[in-house]
Amino acid sequence: MSTQARPAGKPRARALGLPFPGTPGPLNAITDVAGVQVGFCTLIDPARNCRTGVTAILPRPGHVPAPVPAGFFSLNGNGEMTGTHWIAHAGHFLGPVLISNTHAIGACHTAATRWMIDTYAEHFRGMAWAMPVVAETYDGILNDINAMHVQPEHAMAALADLKGGPVAEGAVGGGTGMIAYEFKAGTGTSSRRVGIGGQVYTVAVLVQANHGRRGWLNILGQRVGQLMPEGAFRTQDQGSIITIVATDAPLSPLYLQALARRASLGVGRGGTPGGNSSGDLFLAFSVADPGLPPQADRPILTRHELNGDLVDPLYLAAVEATEEAVVNALVAADPVPAFRPAGQMIPAIDTTRLAALFRA
């Protein structure tokens, strides 16, 4: 089952016996939200000190532009996510979300703009403009980030790879060169299903995990970082995490901002306080209402919105799915040699020891 093993076949956190709360969707992935697609371009070339890539997420498929309502939250702002000023002002965005490394923002923005012009060709024949969402975390320990290996064609390749179904985790796409809690990490995903008012809704998360110090790591109440100190190398937090939350619940931009804020609690469950050098950025969107916007010919817009007094199960789902997505990123990884300092090995978390903690 996709909740138990990722496409490469390596066990996910639940398959190790970690008793995460909540009910996941059939894939336990962001693609459990109907219509959401994910694509990757992974770049690994040890001869060029290249270990990086691009992750693409598309909220709505198709060739007709259909914005999604959205909300943004910054727990700590030492990072970048483009397009968020417009999201804060208008409450929605259009097109894909790309995630890569810090020095690839420009290349990914160029590619996303080109993709939107080509994909929404009829729309862009008029007075239209692209304002893509592109986010980053720093992979300069495992990747020669100053060589700027990611080019627009690599971001286009990730967009060409967009699809539903099971989602790869660990060292894939933008997560290829990322480290969390001083273990190799990267891309992780998870989902939750909750019932509200007789309807079942999905809240799902994809993270690019590159944050935290070893001693902070807490998994479901176990002080894992303190129990597995081998290979720790940092004296302060120097990473970041990007968290994308998708849902099919009809939420207003105000409540999507609140949902993004709750996802930060899921990151905090892992032990990080959100260090000063960390960029901890959160974006939530809903695919529920296909009527947003384009209703340009109507003076009154018609939208659906869940009663705010009933949203607590969605908040809990975002917390739980984010917490599990980070651990899925950790258990997917393998040890890799560092680019800086040369010769250092970045360890993967010992999944045998991790499983034994919970069997005990």
Residue, then its C-alpha position, 0 to 999 in steps of 0.5 A: m500500500s502507498t501508505q506503507a511504502r514509497p514508489a522506490g519500495k523503501p518502508r515509510a514511517r508507518a511501516l516501521g511501526l511508528p504510531f502516528p495518530g489520525t487517518p491518512g488517505p489511500l496514498n498518505a500523500i498530498t496527491d490524496v487531494a483530488g486533482v493535485q499533481v506532483g513532479f520532480c527533476t533530480l540532479i545528481d552528478p558527484a563529479r560536479n558536486c551537484r546534488t539538487g533538483v526541483t519539485a513541482i506541485l500543481p493544484r488544478p490540472g488543465h489548460v484553463p487557468a483556475p486560481v485557488p484560494a490560499g493563505f501564507f504564514s511565515l514562522n521565521g522569514n530567513g527564506e523566500m517564497t515568491g508571490t506571497h504579497w499577492i496571496a496576502h492581498a488577493g487571497h489566491f494564486l494561479g499556476p504551479v508551486l515550485i520548490s528548489n534551492t536558494h540560488a534557483i529561485g530565478a531559474c524556477h520563476t522563469a520556467a514557471t512563467r514560461w510554463m504558464i504562458d504556454t499552458y494557459a495560452e488563450h488566457f495569455r493572449g490578453m492582458a495577463w501576467a504570471m506571478p508564480v509561487v517559487a520557494e527554496t531551502y539551502d542545500g549548500i552542504l551537499n551541493d555546490i549551490n554557487a555553481m547554480h546547477v538548476q536551470p530553467e530547463h530543469a524546472m520545466a522537466a519537473l513540470a513535465d513530470l507532473k502526475g497524481g498517484p504515489v509521491a517519491e520521498g527523500a532525496v528527490g527533486g528539490g529535496t535532493g540536497m537537504i538535511a533535517y536534524e543533521f540527518k539526510a532528509g528532503t521531500g516528505t508527504s502525508s495526508r489526513r481524512v476528517g469528517i465534518g458535517g457529514q462530509v469527509y475532507t482531506v488535508a495533505v502536506l508536502v514538505q521540503a525538510n532542511h531544518g533543525r539540530r540533532g538534539w532537538l529531534n523528537i518523534l512522537g514523544q521519543r527524544v530520538g536526536q538525543l538517543m542517536p547523537e552520532g554524526a551531528f555536526r552543527t553548532q546552530d540551526q542553519g536550515s529551513i523548511i517549506t510546507i505546502v498544505a492542500t485541502d478539498a475543504p471549502l475554506s476562505p483565504l482567512y482560514l487557509q492562512a490559519l491552516a498554514r499557521r497550524a502546520s507550523l505546529g506540526v513542524g514544532r512537534g518534531g522539536t525545532p523552535g524555528g531557529n533564527s537562521s531558518g526559513d520556515l514558510f507555509l502555504a495552504f490552498s484549497v481546490a474545493d470551489p471551482g468558481l474562484p475566480p474566474q467570474a469576471d462578468r459577474p458583479i457578485l461572486t458565488r463561493h462556498e465556505l466551511n463554517g469557521d466554528l467547525v474547522d478544528p478537525l482540519y487544523l489537527a489534520a494539518v498538524e498531524a500530516t506535517e509532523e508525519a511528512v517530516v519523518n517520512a522525509l527522514v526515513a526515506a534518505d540514505p547517507v551521502p557525502a558532503f560537498r562542504p566540508a569535503g569528506q564529511m558523511i551526512p548520515a541517514i537516520d537508523t530506521t532499525r533503531l528507530a523502529a526498535l524504540f517504538r516496539a519497546 
